[in-house]
Amino acid sequence: MTSISALKKVHLKGLFGDYENKNEKDLLKISENKNLLIIQIVQYKNSSVSLDSLKIDNLSLKNEALKVSSNNDTRILWNGPSNWLLVSNKKDLLKEIIEKLDDNNFAVTNLSHSRAIIELDGENAKEVLKKGCPYNFNELKKNNCLNSTFNGMSVTIDLLDNSPNKIRIFTLRSFGESLYHSITDNCLEFGYKSI
């Protein structure tokens, strides 16, 4: 079976909005990120497993609000108390996860095909998100994440870098098209390149 991207028919490449007479490197960049392994990990309340010694792809499961553990291939986002979202380029990492997280202590759910992912890159990326999300983005730092709403849609936002801002936005696949249109509408005043 072939996987079809959530934004296949709506993500158009090119320059849009107020891009004229601007250097292309100064424009916002919008891309769809696909083919990532996305795993939700939940530790049961009655679990006796200590998180201190547990590592996946050499990363810890931090039980600290807004925190992200990361390396070049994998990011583990705090998603709530004893709840994480693992995102990785390594598809074979699922085998390691299943080996280390037993059914008696953890619920492991593969969400890879149930999410639409938009990456927003550029100095004004936070300004775009401020238009639709109630969170104070001035306080969001590199390797922080949050769950919130964007124009009424449930989203997970992950700040990959802040020089310039590079933000990954996850939503349910069924909200993908609406989120894409909301994000691109908010980018028009700055000008953006869809890649």
HELIX and SHEET records of a PDB file:
HELIX    1   1 GLU A   24  ASP A   26  5                                   3    
HELIX    2   2 LEU A   93  LYS A  100  1                                   8    
HELIX    3   3 ALA A  125  LYS A  130  1                                   6    
HELIX    4   4 PHE A  137  GLU A  139  5                                   3    
HELIX    5   5 ARG A  173  PHE A  175  5                                   3    
HELIX    6   6 GLY A  176  CYS A  187  1                                  12    
SHEET    1   A 7 GLY A  14  PHE A  16  0                                        
SHEET    2   A 7 TYR A 192  SER A 194 -1                                        
SHEET    3   A 7 LEU A  28  GLU A  32  1                                        
SHEET    4   A 7 ARG A 115  ASP A 121 -1                                        
SHEET    5   A 7 ASN A 165  LEU A 172 -1                                        
SHEET    6   A 7 MET A 153  ASN A 162 -1                                        
SHEET    7   A 7 ASN A 144  PHE A 150 -1                                        
SHEET    1   B 5 VAL A  68  SER A  70  0                                        
SHEET    2   B 5 THR A  74  GLY A  80 -1                                        
SHEET    3   B 5 ASN A  83  SER A  88 -1                                        
SHEET    4   B 5 LEU A  37  GLN A  43 -1                                        
SHEET    5   B 5 PHE A 106  ASN A 110 -1                                        
SHEET    1   C 2 LYS A  55  ILE A  56  0                                        
SHEET    2   C 2 LEU A  59  SER A  60 -1                                        
END                                                                             
